[in-house]
């Protein structure tokens, strides 16, 4: 029963993502792909003057990768760089909520990998804690 709810969430996020789009003047951007399945993602991070993150993604791929990206972008909205550094892949997998095969796990974690690369690629990530 719970798996059905999570599956519906994945389909909904795939069809109607809330955080898809480019962030103009992003502080960080990272692009990655999974060549085995064709998933491709770009993650954008931008920090406001108080050091709170905005995040968006662009890309194409399977329902798992795109829904995972959308869920992750929602989860990290408004967090500081220090809080973002503490986000784990387990946090994301909890949001996805499904047991995934190894190949689907790579799909779900592609947005996380791109997010972390963007975050740590920041030259001077804001450290302001509100």
C-alpha positions, 0 to 999 in steps of 0.5 A: 500500500505504501509502495503504491503511494510512493509510486504515485508520487514518482509518476506525479513528480515526473509528469509535473515537476515543481523545481524544473528550470534554469536559475539565472546567475546561479552560484553553482551549476553541475551537469552529469549523466548516466551513460548506461541508461541515458539520464542527463541532469543539470543542477543549479544552486543560487544563494540569497543574501541570507545564505539560503539556497534556491535549487532547480534542475534541467534534464531528461531521463527515466521517471526515477531520475527526474522525480528524484531530482524534483524531490531533492530540489524541494528538500534543499530549498531554503537551506544554508550551505552548511545544512546542504553539506549535511544532506545525505544520499539516505535523505534522498532515498527516504524521499523517494521511498521505494526499494530500488534495484542497483540499476535504478539506484544509480538513476535515483542518485544521479541528481544527488551526485550532481547536487553535491558536485555543484555544492562543493564546486562553489568557490566561496559558498555562503556560510551565513547561518540565519 
